[in-house]
Amino acid sequence: MSRRAMLMSGLAAGLAVPALSLAQSGDGQAPAEAPAGGTPAVQDMTMGEADAPITMVEYAMFTCPHCADFVKEVFPKIKENYIDTGKVRLVFREVYFNAPSLWAAIIARCAPADRYFGIADLLFSTQAGWLNSTDGPTIMKNLYGIGRQAGLTDAQMDACRQDTAFAEALVANYQKHQAEDGIDATPTFIINGEKVENAPYEVFQQKFDAILAAKGSN
């Protein structure tokens, strides 16, 4: 069975979780509207100035402990010193090496885009809690708990979870970028075209400063 088939099989297992509550209502965001061709659009999740001299593409997986460690220990310094100061633009791309990572991404993308990174942070910071089972329905119920903390209703998450066309679009988008950038581990970074493995903050600092110096940026 191909990895794509395994992911979609895992998605189906998640879809088999009974709807937790269809009585609630709300106008939360549907994942994405399909363009003319009928395939749902997948939005890149970004942070920072669009014209920043450095673009850092982060490939990460919500079920990856090393990714959670990066978010906790390294990323806050990068954000404070480089993203918030307009020097680095982050492009965050989800990786799905397993079905729960896809389920988590669907919940994160169920909210409006400006709340995505808040939910992503919550998924990483509580990873050990919601990922404390090998049972698909239990993991999905745990993810609903994360979504509720972020202000999503069960009805909103039901709608997002049941949108198999968008899930398939997410997988296709992930596989396209994975092949283009040769991603076989997480987290992995592409900094202005250069592939960089997971590293302490000082490594990123040195790379950023070298690029900025070469560009004559402060």
CORURQUI-V598597 format. One record per helix or strand of 3 or more residues. SS is the DSSP state (2 for helix, 1 for strand). FROM is the first residue (numbers start at 1). LEN is the number of residues. If there is no record, write none. Layout:
ss: {SS/SS}
from: {FROM/FROM}
len: {LEN/LEN}
This chain:
ss: {2/1/1/2/2/1/2/2/2/2/2/2/1/1/2}
from: {3/45/54/65/75/88/99/113/127/136/154/164/188/194/201}
len: {13/3/7/9/9/7/10/13/4/14/8/18/4/4/15}
